[in-house]
């Protein structure tokens, strides 16, 4: 029997979050969920969460694109959401095809206080179809086991590659140079 997760502002987040930052996940029907764990979110951050959102992808050769989100009207809060599509495919087979087949692209964005585990704000975010198309094109080759053209990454390899990407440039520069 499949358990349904419920997210409600002011309640404890039903997903245990490790560390801080954004975690992006997908269901097998293409549903998108972003859970961001921030220590003691300020009133400005909570207000920005309810504002405008933009999405871009950091693209590295032979590596899955990394989604980034600019939160708020001024785009001064950048949230990276690295997600290993090879691992995600094991958890939700066919999620790329299901995501691409949807009529609308909405992501549920949940802001959690990482100190208490309490959900501070929830917002459905409409994503641009070009962003989704580029994401699927980048991630779909990782659906099956890697070969000489597409390399699947273990969680550790993926984390090391993400650290290398962000070690070379700060988030603000990656945001400016991404598409």
Buried (B, 14 or more C-beta within 10 A) or exposed (E): EEEEEEBEEEEEBBBEBEEEBBBBBBEEEBBBBBBBBBEEBEEEBBEBBBEEBBBBBBBBEEBBBBBBBBBBEEBEBBBBBBBBBBBBBEEBEBBBEBBBEBEEBEBBBBBBBBEEBBBBBBBEBEBEEEBBEBBBEBBBBBBEEEEEEBBBBEEEEBEEBBEEBBEEEEBEEBBEEBE
